[in-house]
Amino acid sequence: MARKQKITQSQVDHWELTLQMFLDQGDFRQDGRPLSPAGIAERKGEIAELRGLLTLRVGQVVDLDTVQPIDEHPKEG
């Protein structure tokens, strides 16, 4: 049985703000110092993850383990 959660507007707002902050900072930390190469790679991964999360819609139910949408009303054959 999948662990499920319904996406809320506050989650989407948080993801959007975080993504915008990362894009604004570029390859720098909040204090203005440059990120290390490992930090840059991690930041790129976080940006990709946030972009993926932002494809989800408010009210959509997702599997918490895979962060994939769950069809609440599967079509019966």
N, C-alpha and C positions, 0 to 999 in steps of 0.2 A: 504494500500500500504506500503510495507516494505521500510525502508530507506536502501539504498544499498551503498556499497563501494567496489572498486576493491583493492585487497591486492597488496601492492608495495614491491619492494625489500628492500627499506629503513625500512619499518615496520618490515619485517622479520629479518633484520640485528639487529635492535634495540631490538627485543624480544630475539634473541639469545644472544646478549651481556648482557642484563639484567639477563637472566636466568643463564648464566655462572658466573656473578658477585655474584648472590645470592648463587649459589652452592659453590663458592670459599669462601664466607664469613661464610657459615654454620650458626651457631646460634649466630653470632656476628654482630655488627653494623660496618659501615665503619670505625669508629674511634677505633675499636678493643674491645669495651665494650660488654659484653654479653647482648643478648636480654632477655626481661622478658618472662615468659611463654606465655603471650598474644601475645608478639611480635613474638615468635617462631611459634605460631599457625597461625598468620597472614602471616608470611614468607612462611610457608608450603602451605597456600592457594594461595599466589601469584605464587609460583613455579608451582603448579598444573595448575593454569590459563595460565601461560606462556607455559607450555608443551602442553596444549590444543590449544593455538594459533599457536604454531609451527607445528600443523598438517595441517594448511592451506597452500595453495600454492600461489606463486606469480601469479597475474593475475586472481585469483579466486575471484568471486563476493560473498560477504557475506551480510547478514542482520545485520545491526548495532545494533539492539535491542537484538538479540539472539546470535550474532556472529556465526551463522550457515551458511554454504554455500547455495547459491541460484543457482538453475539450470537455467542458462541463456536461454537454448533452451529446454523447456519441451517437452517431447515426446507426440505427439498427438495420441489419441486413435483411 
